[in-house]
Amino acid sequence: MKFKIKNPERFFFEPKELLVNLINMYANMADLEVFRKNVVSDGRSYSDETFAKAVKIINSTKKGISVLPENKEKFELLATQLKDLKALA
């Protein structure tokens, strides 16, 4: 989230496309309990704040990020489940 580079196109860095791909990946794995547990247990892959920010970004009409509605819904639910799971740990 804090990664900034000059001329991102020079490096073929597409942050919006990367976010959509990550949202889709997490949405596809959201139903797997072992996946949810592993995400929460890996501090490098999960923080409540990062997932909340991702939810905010995909719901913003100003950002121009297009995620399939079913994947958006799955990701939002996953973010809530992960936050709850982390609170129990």
N, C-alpha and C positions, 0 to 999 in steps of 0.2 A: 504494500500500500504506500510505502514511502519511497519506492524505487522510481527515480526520475532519470531520464537520459535525454540528451540533446539529439535531435534528428532520429527519433525511434524507427522511422521507415528505413533508415540506412541499415538497421540491424533486423529488419522484418519483425519488429516488436509491435504487436497489436493487442494492447491491454483489454479492449472491449471484447475482442474475439476470444482471448484467453479466459476472461471471466465467464463468458457464455459456455465455453467448453468445460470449465471447472464446475459450474452450476449443473450442467447436464450430467457430468460424471457423478457428482455427489447425489443428484436426484435419482440416478439409476441404481445407486448402491444403498439408498436410504432405507430400504426395507430389511436390510441385513443387520441383525443385532450385533454380530461380531464386528462388522464394519463400524457401527456407531461407537462401540466400546473402544475400538482401536483408535479411532479419530480422537476421542476425548483423552485417551491415555497418552497420546503423542503431543506434547507441548509445542512441537514445531509446526504441526498441522492444524491446531485448533486454538482459537480464543473466542470467547463470547463476543467481544467487540468486533472482530473481523467478520464473523458470520452475520452479526446485526448490520454492519455496514454493507455487506454484500446484498442483504435483503433490501435495504434502503435503496441501493443503487438500481437493482433490477425492478423496483417498483416506481422509480422516478421516470416521469415522461420526458424530462429534460436531458437525460443521459443518452437516449437513443440506443438502448440495449434491448435486443429482442430475444426473449426466452419463451419457449413454448409454455402456454398456461399450465399444463399439467406438471411440467418440470419446475416451474416457479412455485406452484403449490407444494410439491414434494420437498423442495429445498427449504421453503419457509417452515414447514412442519419439522423437517430435519433440524433446522437451527434451534427450534424450541426444544426438541427432544434432546439434543446435545447439551444445551444449557441446563436442562433438568438433570440429565445424567451426570454432568460435571458437579452439580450441586450435591448429589448423593455420594460422590466419591470422597 
